[in-house]
């Protein structure tokens, strides 16, 4: 599960990078990629910590 959360965070980070480099500044998407990246990293760290039983 931690790996899939990390993959989601990686994908969201790439999507945010693409949005910041778009050619047409008026074509703004509706997905909060920065928030999804942060939540993916947080979930990955929490799940990895739970798997390793770090308190």
C-alpha positions, 0 to 999 in steps of 0.5 A: 500500500505504501508503494501505491501511495508513493506512485500516486504522489509521483504521478501527481508531482509529474502532473503538477510539473506539466501544469506549471509548464503549460503553453496556454495559461488560460487552460487551468485544470481543476485537479489540486495536484499539489495537495494530492502530492502531499497527501500521497507522500504523507500516506506513504510515510504513514503506511511505511511506518506502520509496516515497520512498526515505528512509533 
